[in-house]
C-alpha cells in the first residue's frame, strides 16, 4: 500500500514543503512496476518530492547541493520515522541535529501547536 504525507521542513531561515510517499506494493502488478523503475530496491521505498521545485528522489544521497543539509536530513529522518509522523508535521532540522534545545513551531497559521518533531 502506498501512503502519502506532507511535511513542513524547518531549518535556519528556511521553511519548505515536502511530499513523501511510502511505496509498498499490495499486488504483483505494483511490485513489477516499482521494480521496473527502481530495480530490486528493498521495500519500503520513500519517494520524496520537494514541492514547488519539481525535484524528487528515492535516494537520500541524491539531493546534492540543493539539499546538502536541510532536505537530506529531512529525507533521512522521515524515512526512519514515517509511520509515527502525521501529515503536516513540522520536521525541525536544527532540533534533529541538536543545534537547538526546542523545536520550531509551524509557520502555518491554521496550526495551533507545534508537533515537536
N, C-alpha and C positions, 0 to 999 in steps of 0.2 A: 504494500500500500504506500502511496506517495502522500506526504503531508507537507504543506507549505505554511511557513510562518514569516512574519515581518518583524524586523528589529530596528531599533533606533541605536545607532552606534555613536558613542560619545568619546571624545579624546580632547586633548588640549586645543581649545578654539575650534572644535570640529563637531559636527552633527550630521550624520549621513544615514540614509536608509538602505538596508539590505533585505532582500527577499531570499529565503533559504528553503529549498525543497529537499526533503529526505526521501531518497528513492530506495524502495524495497519492492521488487516485483511481487505481484499476487498471482501471476499465472505465467505459463511458458512463453506466451507472446510478448509480455512485458519484459521478461528475462532476456529473450532473444534480442529485442530492440535495444535494450540498455547495453547488453554485451556487444552488439554490433557497433554501437557508438563508442563504448568505453573500453572494450577488451574484457579481460577477465578480472576486473577490479572486485575486491570483496565488498559485500553489502554490509551495512547500508552505505550509499553514496550520498553526498551532500552537494547540491548544486547551489552555489552562492552567486546571487545577482546583485551588482551594485546598481541600484535603481537610479535612473537619470543619466547614467554613463554608458549604458548598453555594453557592459562588460560583465562576464560571468566565468566562473571557474569551478571545477570539481576539486582540483588540487590546491591545497593551501599554499604551496610554494610557487604557484604560477602568477601571483599578483605582481611581482616585480616592483618597480619604483612606485607605481601608483598606490599600492597598498603595503609598502615595505614594513610599516609598523601597524597602523590602525586596522586595515582590512585583513591583513594576515593574522593578527592577534585575534580579531573578532571571529574570523573563519574557524580558526583552531578551537577557540573557546566554545563556539556554537556547536561544532562537531562533537565535542566532548560532553556537552550539557543539553543537547537539543530536546530530549524528552522531558526535562524538568523546566525548560523555559516556555513562556507563553508568548503568543503573538503580541507584538507591541512592546515587549520588554526592552528596557534600556541595557545595553552592553557597554559598560564603562571601562575603557582600555586602561586608563591611569589607575583605577581601582584594581583591576585584574593584575596589573604589573606591580602592584603595591607601591605606587608612587603617591597615592592619596589614601587617607585613612577612611574616607566616606565616599560612597558612590554618588555620582551626579544625578540630578533629577531630570526627568524628561523635559524637553522643550515643547512638547505637545500641550497646548492649553486645555485640552479635554481630559488630561490625566490629573488625578487628584493627588496621587502619591508616587514615590519612586519605588521601583521593584527591588532595588538593592543588588541587582546583578552586576 
